[in-house]
Amino acid sequence: MEGYPQAAAKFSKEANLQPMQEDPVVKDRQKIKQLIHEGNIQEAIEELNDLDPEILDQDARLHFDLLRLQLVELIRDSKDGDKSVTSALRFASQQLGPRASAQREFLDPLEKTMALFLYPRDALRPEQAAILHPNLRRDVADMVNKAILFRQQKRREAAIRHLVKVRAWAEESARSMKKDLPDRLELGLNGDDADDSFHENGSEPMVTT
């Protein structure tokens, strides 16, 4: 719904409201992506839950992929015989094991990740080494980004529907009070060009929600 920010700005202007500021979700989404690219998965999960806790609550696959990537980062930072190995194993058993038991499709990727504990880094097979490659961070970051955008689009669609209802109510209320109004208060959902086309063609452009 690319036209929503323009519509909201136009509606605010016509209603003598303060213009909307830049959507903070954009900055939050970029920050979360950057954290994942840097391997700071726990912080990324916390930021994502602060932004919209329902994303991970409603997407078990995405939650598993983030936690699996967090395990990969723990393995990457661990060394044989030190406490970080124990921490990584504990994380796997507490966070990933129960999910793999409940949803069998998670079992294979978890087993492949756990196999990284068994071999020296220089003896990993290509498919094992691929798990430690930064491409995995990129792939998970892309999935998170798409999930945020999807949720944001759903919210914008709902906001536009609400905006249309508010406009209809405002027009009806004003006219019932005998106040002068234009023939129609434009929402501007198609941008400035839509206003021109309305005046030039004498008809309102199509608005899809």
PASEBA-1860 file (N, C-alpha, C; in nm, 3 decimals):
! residues 209
1> MEGYPQAA> 0.083/-0.118/0.000/0.000/0.000/0.000/0.087/0.124/0.000 ~ 0.154/0.147/-0.112/0.249/0.256/-0.120/0.182/0.392/-0.104 ~ 0.051/0.403/-0.135/-0.014/0.532/-0.130/-0.057/0.576/0.009 ~ -0.044/0.488/0.108/-0.095/0.523/0.240/-0.027/0.643/0.304 ~ 0.106/0.655/0.305/0.166/0.774/0.364/0.119/0.903/0.298 ~ 0.105/0.902/0.164/0.055/1.020/0.093/-0.089/1.049/0.133 ~ -0.169/0.943/0.145/-0.309/0.962/0.182/-0.321/1.021/0.321 ~ -0.243/0.967/0.416/-0.248/1.017/0.553/-0.203/1.162/0.560
9> AKFSKEAN> -0.099/1.197/0.484/-0.050/1.335/0.484/-0.155/1.429/0.428 ~ -0.222/1.388/0.321/-0.325/1.472/0.259/-0.444/1.489/0.352 ~ -0.484/1.378/0.415/-0.597/1.385/0.507/-0.564/1.476/0.626 ~ -0.439/1.466/0.678/-0.397/1.550/0.789/-0.402/1.697/0.751 ~ -0.360/1.728/0.629/-0.359/1.867/0.582/-0.501/1.921/0.574 ~ -0.592/1.843/0.516/-0.729/1.888/0.500/-0.801/1.901/0.634 ~ -0.758/1.818/0.732/-0.820/1.822/0.864/-0.747/1.915/0.961 ~ -0.647/1.990/0.909/-0.567/2.082/0.991/-0.497/2.010/1.107
17> LQPMQEDP> -0.445/1.889/1.077/-0.369/1.813/1.176/-0.221/1.825/1.147 ~ -0.139/1.794/1.249/0.004/1.793/1.229/0.040/1.679/1.134 ~ 0.132/1.703/1.038/0.169/1.595/0.945/0.237/1.481/1.018 ~ 0.218/1.361/0.963/0.280/1.242/1.023/0.432/1.245/1.005 ~ 0.501/1.195/1.105/0.646/1.185/1.097/0.685/1.058/1.021 ~ 0.812/1.047/0.990/0.862/0.929/0.919/0.832/0.804/1.001 ~ 0.786/0.701/0.932/0.747/0.577/0.998/0.867/0.517/1.070 ~ 0.862/0.505/1.205/0.976/0.449/1.279/0.998/0.303/1.249
25> VVKDRQKI> 0.897/0.234/1.195/0.912/0.092/1.164/1.024/0.071/1.062 ~ 1.042/0.165/0.971/1.147/0.152/0.870/1.284/0.145/0.938 ~ 1.309/0.235/1.032/1.437/0.234/1.103/1.453/0.108/1.187 ~ 1.345/0.067/1.253/1.351/-0.055/1.335/1.380/-0.177/1.248 ~ 1.316/-0.182/1.132/1.337/-0.296/1.042/1.481/-0.301/0.993 ~ 1.536/-0.185/0.959/1.675/-0.180/0.914/1.771/-0.219/1.027 ~ 1.739/-0.176/1.148/1.824/-0.210/1.262/1.825/-0.360/1.286 ~ 1.708/-0.423/1.279/1.698/-0.567/1.300/1.777/-0.643/1.194
33> KQLIHEGN> 1.764/-0.601/1.069/1.841/-0.664/0.961/1.990/-0.652/0.987 ~ 2.034/-0.533/1.027/2.176/-0.512/1.052/2.227/-0.600/1.166 ~ 2.149/-0.612/1.271/2.188/-0.698/1.384/2.205/-0.842/1.339 ~ 2.115/-0.889/1.254/2.127/-1.027/1.206/2.251/-1.043/1.119 ~ 2.276/-0.947/1.032/2.396/-0.954/0.947/2.523/-0.954/1.031 ~ 2.519/-0.890/1.147/2.635/-0.884/1.235/2.646/-1.006/1.326 ~ 2.544/-1.090/1.326/2.546/-1.209/1.411/2.494/-1.186/1.551 ~ 2.433/-1.070/1.577/2.378/-1.040/1.709/2.231/-1.085/1.713
41> IQEAIEEL> 2.212/-1.216/1.720/2.079/-1.271/1.699/1.988/-1.249/1.820 ~ 2.041/-1.263/1.940/1.958/-1.242/2.058/1.904/-1.099/2.062 ~ 1.988/-1.004/2.033/1.943/-0.865/2.030/1.841/-0.842/1.919 ~ 1.864/-0.906/1.804/1.769/-0.893/1.693/1.632/-0.949/1.732 ~ 1.630/-1.063/1.801/1.504/-1.122/1.845/1.433/-1.028/1.943 ~ 1.509/-0.970/2.034/1.449/-0.878/2.131/1.391/-0.755/2.062 ~ 1.463/-0.702/1.964/1.414/-0.586/1.890/1.289/-0.621/1.810 ~ 1.289/-0.740/1.751/1.173/-0.784/1.673/1.051/-0.801/1.763
49> NDLDPEIL> 1.071/-0.858/1.881/0.960/-0.874/1.974/0.910/-0.740/2.024 ~ 1.000/-0.644/2.043/0.957/-0.509/2.082/0.875/-0.443/1.971 ~ 0.916/-0.468/1.847/0.846/-0.409/1.733/0.709/-0.471/1.715 ~ 0.703/-0.604/1.718/0.577/-0.674/1.695/0.590/-0.817/1.747 ~ 0.550/-0.843/1.870/0.568/-0.977/1.927/0.489/-1.086/1.856 ~ 0.387/-1.047/1.781/0.304/-1.148/1.714/0.376/-1.212/1.595 ~ 0.480/-1.147/1.544/0.548/-1.203/1.426/0.604/-1.341/1.459 ~ 0.681/-1.351/1.566/0.739/-1.481/1.603/0.636/-1.573/1.667
57> DQDARLHF> 0.538/-1.515/1.736/0.433/-1.598/1.796/0.354/-1.672/1.689 ~ 0.337/-1.610/1.573/0.254/-1.667/1.469/0.333/-1.737/1.359 ~ 0.465/-1.731/1.365/0.548/-1.792/1.261/0.653/-1.881/1.326 ~ 0.616/-2.006/1.350/0.706/-2.098/1.419/0.832/-2.125/1.338 ~ 0.819/-2.128/1.206/0.936/-2.155/1.121/1.038/-2.042/1.132 ~ 0.992/-1.920/1.125/1.083/-1.807/1.135/1.149/-1.803/1.272 ~ 1.073/-1.831/1.377/1.129/-1.833/1.513/1.237/-1.940/1.524 ~ 1.209/-2.058/1.468/1.309/-2.165/1.471/1.434/-2.125/1.394
65> DLLRLQLV> 1.417/-2.066/1.276/1.534/-2.029/1.194/1.621/-1.925/1.266 ~ 1.557/-1.832/1.336/1.634/-1.734/1.413/1.710/-1.800/1.527 ~ 1.644/-1.889/1.598/1.709/-1.958/1.710/1.820/-2.051/1.660 ~ 1.797/-2.114/1.547/1.901/-2.199/1.488/2.022/-2.115/1.450 ~ 1.996/-1.997/1.391/2.108/-1.908/1.358/2.179/-1.862/1.484 ~ 2.106/-1.841/1.591/2.170/-1.803/1.717/2.260/-1.917/1.766 ~ 2.215/-2.041/1.750/2.300/-2.155/1.785/2.425/-2.159/1.698 ~ 2.410/-2.133/1.570/2.524/-2.130/1.479/2.627/-2.026/1.525
73> ELIRDSKD> 2.578/-1.910/1.568/2.669/-1.805/1.616/2.740/-1.848/1.744 ~ 2.669/-1.919/1.832/2.732/-1.970/1.954/2.840/-2.073/1.920 ~ 2.810/-2.158/1.821/2.910/-2.257/1.779/3.029/-2.187/1.715 ~ 3.004/-2.085/1.636/3.111/-2.011/1.570/3.208/-1.951/1.673 ~ 3.152/-1.906/1.785/3.233/-1.839/1.886/3.292/-1.935/1.989 ~ 3.256/-2.063/1.982/3.301/-2.158/2.082/3.435/-2.220/2.044 ~ 3.503/-2.270/2.144/3.629/-2.340/2.124/3.624/-2.470/2.201 ~ 3.692/-2.572/2.150/3.689/-2.703/2.213/3.731/-2.694/2.359
81> GDKSVTSA> 3.648/-2.753/2.446/3.685/-2.763/2.586/3.651/-2.642/2.671 ~ 3.605/-2.533/2.612/3.575/-2.416/2.696/3.426/-2.412/2.731 ~ 3.389/-2.318/2.816/3.253/-2.310/2.867/3.153/-2.272/2.758 ~ 3.200/-2.209/2.652/3.107/-2.166/2.546/3.045/-2.286/2.475 ~ 3.118/-2.398/2.468/3.061/-2.519/2.408/2.944/-2.568/2.493 ~ 2.965/-2.570/2.623/2.858/-2.612/2.713/2.737/-2.521/2.702 ~ 2.762/-2.391/2.691/2.652/-2.296/2.677/2.576/-2.319/2.547 ~ 2.649/-2.348/2.440/2.584/-2.373/2.311/2.499/-2.499/2.316
89> LRFASQQL> 2.551/-2.602/2.380/2.475/-2.727/2.392/2.350/-2.707/2.479 ~ 2.365/-2.630/2.584/2.249/-2.602/2.670/2.143/-2.523/2.594 ~ 2.188/-2.427/2.515/2.095/-2.348/2.435/2.020/-2.437/2.337 ~ 2.091/-2.528/2.272/2.028/-2.617/2.175/1.923/-2.706/2.242 ~ 1.956/-2.760/2.360/1.863/-2.850/2.427/1.741/-2.777/2.482 ~ 1.760/-2.652/2.525/1.649/-2.578/2.585/1.561/-2.507/2.483 ~ 1.623/-2.450/2.380/1.548/-2.366/2.287/1.507/-2.439/2.158 ~ 1.592/-2.526/2.108/1.566/-2.588/1.978/1.513/-2.731/1.990
97> GPRASAQR> 1.563/-2.806/2.088/1.519/-2.944/2.105/1.368/-2.959/2.118 ~ 1.304/-2.883/2.206/1.158/-2.896/2.220/1.083/-2.860/2.091 ~ 1.132/-2.763/2.018/1.065/-2.725/1.893/1.079/-2.835/1.788 ~ 1.197/-2.898/1.782/1.216/-3.006/1.686/1.132/-3.129/1.723 ~ 1.111/-3.150/1.851/1.027/-3.262/1.894/0.881/-3.237/1.859 ~ 0.840/-3.113/1.867/0.700/-3.080/1.839/0.672/-3.071/1.690 ~ 0.770/-3.028/1.611/0.751/-3.014/1.466/0.867/-3.084/1.396 ~ 0.839/-3.199/1.339/0.943/-3.288/1.289/1.024/-3.227/1.176
105> EFLDPLEK> 0.967/-3.129/1.104/1.043/-3.069/0.993/1.163/-2.990/1.043 ~ 1.167/-2.960/1.174/1.280/-2.887/1.230/1.394/-2.980/1.269 ~ 1.367/-3.109/1.273/1.466/-3.204/1.325/1.590/-3.212/1.237 ~ 1.572/-3.222/1.106/1.687/-3.237/1.016/1.781/-3.117/1.021 ~ 1.732/-2.991/1.008/1.825/-2.879/1.018/1.892/-2.869/1.155 ~ 1.822/-2.910/1.260/1.885/-2.907/1.392/1.997/-3.011/1.401 ~ 1.973/-3.131/1.350/2.075/-3.235/1.352/2.198/-3.194/1.272 ~ 2.177/-3.133/1.156/2.290/-3.088/1.075/2.370/-2.979/1.147
113> TMALFLYP> 2.300/-2.894/1.221/2.371/-2.789/1.296/2.447/-2.849/1.413 ~ 2.386/-2.943/1.484/2.452/-3.007/1.598/2.576/-3.085/1.555 ~ 2.578/-3.131/1.431/2.694/-3.207/1.381/2.819/-3.120/1.377 ~ 2.804/-2.988/1.379/2.920/-2.900/1.378/3.004/-2.916/1.504 ~ 2.942/-2.966/1.610/3.019/-2.990/1.733/3.116/-3.107/1.718 ~ 3.094/-3.193/1.620/3.166/-3.320/1.613/3.294/-3.313/1.532 ~ 3.310/-3.208/1.451/3.424/-3.205/1.360/3.503/-3.075/1.377 ~ 3.636/-3.082/1.357/3.715/-2.958/1.354/3.670/-2.871/1.236
121> RDALRPEQ> 3.687/-2.744/1.249/3.641/-2.653/1.143/3.707/-2.683/1.008 ~ 3.832/-2.725/1.011/3.902/-2.751/0.884/3.869/-2.888/0.825 ~ 3.783/-2.964/0.894/3.746/-3.097/0.844/3.598/-3.105/0.808 ~ 3.531/-2.991/0.806/3.388/-2.991/0.775/3.362/-3.021/0.628 ~ 3.256/-3.097/0.601/3.214/-3.120/0.464/3.152/-2.991/0.409 ~ 3.145/-2.977/0.277/3.093/-2.853/0.218/2.955/-2.814/0.271 ~ 2.865/-2.913/0.285/2.731/-2.881/0.334/2.732/-2.836/0.480 ~ 2.831/-2.883/0.556/2.844/-2.839/0.694/2.905/-2.699/0.701
129> AAILHPNL> 3.007/-2.678/0.621/3.070/-2.546/0.618/2.972/-2.438/0.573 ~ 2.876/-2.476/0.488/2.777/-2.379/0.439/2.692/-2.323/0.552 ~ 2.673/-2.402/0.658/2.593/-2.355/0.771/2.662/-2.238/0.841 ~ 2.794/-2.238/0.842/2.871/-2.132/0.906/2.897/-2.014/0.812 ~ 2.856/-2.026/0.688/2.880/-1.918/0.592/2.787/-1.800/0.621 ~ 2.835/-1.677/0.601/2.750/-1.558/0.624/2.621/-1.555/0.542 ~ 2.614/-1.636/0.436/2.490/-1.640/0.357/2.369/-1.678/0.441 ~ 2.392/-1.759/0.546/2.281/-1.798/0.632/2.225/-1.676/0.704
137> RRDVADMV> 2.313/-1.588/0.748/2.266/-1.463/0.810/2.182/-1.383/0.711 ~ 2.230/-1.373/0.590/2.158/-1.296/0.487/2.020/-1.355/0.463 ~ 2.015/-1.489/0.451/1.887/-1.554/0.422/1.786/-1.532/0.534 ~ 1.832/-1.546/0.658/1.741/-1.527/0.772/1.699/-1.381/0.782 ~ 1.793/-1.289/0.758/1.760/-1.146/0.760/1.653/-1.114/0.655 ~ 1.664/-1.175/0.539/1.564/-1.153/0.433/1.427/-1.204/0.476 ~ 1.424/-1.321/0.542/1.297/-1.376/0.587/1.232/-1.286/0.692 ~ 1.314/-1.235/0.785/1.261/-1.146/0.888/1.210/-1.017/0.825
145> NKAILFRQ> 1.285/-0.964/0.730/1.245/-0.841/0.663/1.110/-0.859/0.593 ~ 1.092/-0.969/0.524/0.965/-0.996/0.455/0.850/-1.011/0.553 ~ 0.878/-1.074/0.668/0.773/-1.091/0.769/0.728/-0.956/0.824 ~ 0.824/-0.867/0.849/0.789/-0.734/0.900/0.709/-0.657/0.796 ~ 0.754/-0.661/0.670/0.683/-0.590/0.564/0.541/-0.643/0.546 ~ 0.525/-0.774/0.557/0.392/-0.834/0.543/0.299/-0.783/0.652 ~ 0.348/-0.783/0.776/0.267/-0.734/0.886/0.236/-0.585/0.871 ~ 0.335/-0.510/0.824/0.315/-0.367/0.806/0.210/-0.341/0.697
153> QKRREAAI> 0.214/-0.418/0.591/0.116/-0.402/0.484/-0.025/-0.430/0.534 ~ -0.040/-0.536/0.615/-0.171/-0.570/0.669/-0.224/-0.456/0.755 ~ -0.134/-0.396/0.834/-0.176/-0.285/0.919/-0.215/-0.164/0.836 ~ -0.141/-0.138/0.729/-0.174/-0.024/0.643/-0.308/-0.044/0.574 ~ -0.334/-0.167/0.530/-0.462/-0.195/0.467/-0.576/-0.168/0.565 ~ -0.557/-0.212/0.689/-0.660/-0.188/0.790/-0.674/-0.039/0.818 ~ -0.561/0.033/0.820/-0.565/0.177/0.846/-0.636/0.251/0.734 ~ -0.615/0.210/0.611/-0.681/0.274/0.498/-0.832/0.250/0.504
161> RHLVKVRA> -0.871/0.128/0.536/-1.015/0.101/0.549/-1.076/0.189/0.658 ~ -1.001/0.205/0.769/-1.049/0.291/0.877/-1.056/0.436/0.831 ~ -0.955/0.479/0.754/-0.952/0.616/0.705/-1.071/0.646/0.615 ~ -1.107/0.551/0.532/-1.224/0.568/0.444/-1.352/0.582/0.526 ~ -1.364/0.500/0.631/-1.483/0.508/0.716/-1.488/0.642/0.790 ~ -1.372/0.688/0.838/-1.368/0.816/0.908/-1.407/0.929/0.815 ~ -1.358/0.924/0.692/-1.393/1.027/0.595/-1.544/1.031/0.571 ~ -1.604/0.915/0.552/-1.748/0.909/0.526/-1.825/0.964/0.646
169> WAEESARS> -1.781/0.927/0.766/-1.849/0.977/0.887/-1.833/1.129/0.899 ~ -1.710/1.181/0.871/-1.686/1.324/0.882/-1.770/1.403/0.781 ~ -1.779/1.352/0.658/-1.859/1.419/0.556/-2.006/1.423/0.597 ~ -2.056/1.308/0.643/-2.197/1.300/0.681/-2.228/1.392/0.798 ~ -2.137/1.392/0.899/-2.158/1.476/1.017/-2.157/1.624/0.980 ~ -2.059/1.664/0.897/-2.048/1.805/0.859/-2.169/1.850/0.779 ~ -2.214/1.768/0.687/-2.329/1.808/0.605/-2.458/1.811/0.687 ~ -2.468/1.721/0.787/-2.587/1.724/0.871/-2.592/1.849/0.956
177> MKKDLPDR> -2.474/1.911/0.978/-2.466/2.036/1.054/-2.467/2.157/0.960 ~ -2.496/2.133/0.832/-2.508/2.239/0.731/-2.378/2.316/0.711 ~ -2.264/2.247/0.728/-2.135/2.311/0.704/-2.097/2.296/0.558 ~ -2.031/2.400/0.505/-1.988/2.396/0.366/-1.870/2.302/0.351 ~ -1.878/2.212/0.255/-1.771/2.118/0.227/-1.753/2.106/0.077 ~ -1.633/2.069/0.033/-1.618/2.035/-0.109/-1.710/1.917/-0.143 ~ -1.732/1.896/-0.271/-1.817/1.784/-0.311/-1.766/1.652/-0.255 ~ -1.634/1.644/-0.243/-1.575/1.521/-0.189/-1.438/1.553/-0.132
185> LELGLNGD> -1.409/1.500/-0.013/-1.276/1.515/0.045/-1.189/1.403/-0.007 ~ -1.089/1.440/-0.087/-1.003/1.339/-0.148/-0.903/1.285/-0.046 ~ -0.882/1.154/-0.049/-0.780/1.090/0.035/-0.643/1.092/-0.030 ~ -0.637/1.105/-0.161/-0.508/1.109/-0.229/-0.434/0.978/-0.227 ~ -0.505/0.867/-0.232/-0.440/0.737/-0.222/-0.350/0.707/-0.342 ~ -0.372/0.774/-0.453/-0.289/0.752/-0.571/-0.190/0.865/-0.593 ~ -0.168/0.948/-0.491/-0.069/1.055/-0.503/-0.127/1.179/-0.567 ~ -0.037/1.277/-0.593/-0.082/1.405/-0.647/-0.143/1.391/-0.785
193> DADDSFHE> -0.094/1.295/-0.863/-0.146/1.278/-0.998/-0.294/1.244/-0.995 ~ -0.336/1.176/-0.888/-0.476/1.136/-0.879/-0.565/1.258/-0.870 ~ -0.518/1.365/-0.798/-0.598/1.486/-0.787/-0.616/1.550/-0.924 ~ -0.505/1.554/-1.002/-0.512/1.615/-1.134/-0.610/1.540/-1.223 ~ -0.602/1.406/-1.215/-0.687/1.326/-1.302/-0.833/1.342/-1.263 ~ -0.860/1.365/-1.134/-0.998/1.383/-1.091/-1.056/1.510/-1.152 ~ -0.979/1.620/-1.146/-1.028/1.747/-1.195/-1.033/1.748/-1.348 ~ -0.936/1.682/-1.411/-0.930/1.687/-1.556/-1.034/1.595/-1.619
201> NGSEPMVT> -1.052/1.476/-1.562/-1.140/1.379/-1.624/-1.281/1.382/-1.568 ~ -1.299/1.453/-1.454/-1.432/1.461/-1.396/-1.477/1.335/-1.328 ~ -1.384/1.241/-1.304/-1.420/1.118/-1.235/-1.311/1.084/-1.136 ~ -1.348/1.010/-1.034/-1.252/0.974/-0.929/-1.172/0.853/-0.970 ~ -1.037/0.855/-0.953/-0.956/0.739/-0.989/-0.988/0.621/-0.898 ~ -0.965/0.503/-0.950/-0.993/0.382/-0.875/-0.897/0.372/-0.757 ~ -0.949/0.331/-0.643/-0.869/0.307/-0.523/-0.886/0.163/-0.484 ~ -0.775/0.091/-0.472/-0.783/-0.048/-0.431/-0.730/-0.062/-0.291
209> T> -0.791/-0.143/-0.211/-0.747/-0.170/-0.075/-0.730/-0.318/-0.056
END
